[in-house]
């Protein structure tokens, strides 16, 4: 069998909407809104169920990491009274 994905589906943790809501402290309505706008993690529709792959959620979270703004160092004379 020729696998094209690095991880087979039987080893990919999948989360339900309810499980992801708990992990992200978000409501089902928020996840639904993100799906409709295309701003949330990738979702999979399996029958009546919407599922999220752990790898997709982690990648989505990493893409939204807040990093401190880099501020230029103040000139040497600032704050010296001169």
C-alpha positions in Angstrom: 0.0 0.0 0.0 1.5 3.3 -1.1 0.8 5.9 1.7 1.0 9.5 0.5 0.4 11.0 4.0 3.0 10.9 6.7 0.5 9.7 9.2 -2.2 7.1 8.6 -5.8 8.0 9.6 -5.9 5.3 12.2 -3.2 7.2 14.2 -4.5 10.7 13.7 -6.4 11.9 16.8 -9.6 13.5 15.8 -11.7 15.8 18.0 -15.4 16.5 17.9 -16.8 20.0 18.1 -17.6 19.5 21.7 -14.0 18.3 22.5 -12.4 21.2 20.6 -14.7 23.7 22.3 -13.4 22.5 25.7 -9.8 22.7 24.6 -10.1 26.2 23.0 -12.6 27.6 25.6 -14.8 28.5 22.7 -18.5 27.9 22.0 -19.9 25.6 19.2 -21.2 28.8 17.6 -17.7 30.3 17.5 -16.3 27.2 15.8 -19.2 27.2 13.3 -18.6 30.9 12.5 -14.9 30.2 12.0 -15.7 27.3 9.6 -18.1 29.5 7.6 -15.6 32.3 7.3 -12.6 30.0 6.7 -10.7 31.4 9.6 -10.7 28.4 11.9 -8.8 25.1 11.9 -9.5 22.7 9.0 -12.6 20.7 9.7 -13.8 17.4 8.2 -17.5 16.4 7.7 -18.0 12.7 8.3 -21.6 11.9 7.9 -23.4 14.2 10.3 -20.3 14.8 12.4 -17.7 17.6 12.1 -14.3 16.5 13.2 -10.9 18.2 13.6 -7.5 16.5 13.3 -5.1 17.3 16.1 -2.3 18.2 13.7 -4.5 20.7 11.9 -5.6 22.3 15.1 -2.0 22.6 16.3 -0.9 24.1 13.0 -3.7 26.6 13.1 -2.9 27.6 16.7 0.8 28.0 15.8 -0.1 30.3 13.0 -1.9 32.6 15.5 0.8 32.7 18.1 1.2 36.2 19.5 4.8 37.3 19.6 6.0 40.4 21.4 6.5 43.4 19.2 10.2 44.1 18.6 10.9 47.7 19.7 14.1 49.5 18.8 16.4 50.1 21.6 16.2 53.6 22.9 19.2 55.9 22.1 21.9 55.9 24.8 21.1 59.5 25.9 17.4 58.8 26.7 16.8 58.8 30.5 20.2 60.1 31.4 19.1 63.7 32.0 21.3 65.0 29.2 
